[in-house]
């Protein structure tokens, strides 16, 4: 699979994860360990320069997802720790509704 396809698959999976955990009362926690493992593996397989390029955006999406997952599983759960391992920045959302006001295409 070429790099653009890998990047698309990873971004789509992160976005789907964020959307899935947003509605905390509907989450089946049995999916979260494997899903977070798959995200971590895909993240690690991306070239370092690609990760660096997308990291601020990933920090935003995963930050929102982490805040949702923490409410379900607690701050010290292995899934939360795994997700946090992919976040590198300091400006991470602390709430699932913390979206940027303006998108890159506006």
N, C-alpha and C positions, 0 to 999 in steps of 0.2 A: 504494500500500500504506500502511495507516495505521501510526502510530508503534509501537503495541504489536506489530504483526506484524513490523515491521522489527527491533525489539528482540529478539523471540523468534528470528527467523532468525539474527541476529548471535550471540546467546548459544548457540544450538544449533550453529552453525558453530565457534565457539571451543571448545565442549565436545567436539565431534567431533574437532577438530584435536588437542586435548590427549590424548584417548583414543587417537588414531591414532599419535601419536609416542611414547606411553608405552612401547610394545613396540618398542624401538629396532631390534631384529634383524629386524623384519617391515616396516619402513618402506621404501617406494619413494620415494627422494628426488626423483624427477622431478615428483611432485605438489606438493612443498613450496613452490616459488617462486610458482606461480599461486595456491595456497591462501592463502599469506600475503599476497599482493597483494589478493586478494578480501577478506580480513579487514580489511586496512588501509583499503581503499576504503569498506567498510561502516562501519567505525569513524568515519572522517572524515565520512560522511554523516549520522551521528546528531547531533541537536542537542547543543550544548555542555552544556546543563543535564542532559541524559540521560547523556552521557558522564561528567560529574562525579559523578552519582548512582551509577553502576555501577562507577566506576573502581577502588575498593578490591577489588571482587570480580573484576574483569577482571585486575587485577594478580596476584591469586592464581592464577587459571587459566592466564594466559599465562606467569607465572613458572614454574609447573611444566612447561609445554610448552617454554619456552625452555631449561630445564635439560636436557630430553631432547634437543632439537634440537642444542644445543651439543655433546653427546657424539657426535652423528652427523656434523655439518658443521663443527664448530669455532666458536669464539667470534666470529670476524671475518667469518663468511659473511653475504652480503646478506640471506638469510632471517632469520638471527638478529638482525641490525641492524634489519630491518623490524619484527619482533615486539617488540624492545626499544623501538622508537619509540612503541608504544602503551601502554607501562608507565610510570606516573607516580609511583608511591609508592616508599617506602624499604623497606617491610616486604614483600619479595617472596620467595616460596619459592626455596630454592636446590637443592631436590631434588624429583623427580617424585612422591614419596610424602608430601610435606609438606602434609597436609590438615588443616583445622581440626577440632578434636575434637568440636565441637558445631555443628549446623546451625541456621539461623535458625528452623526450624519445630519444633525439639525443646524 
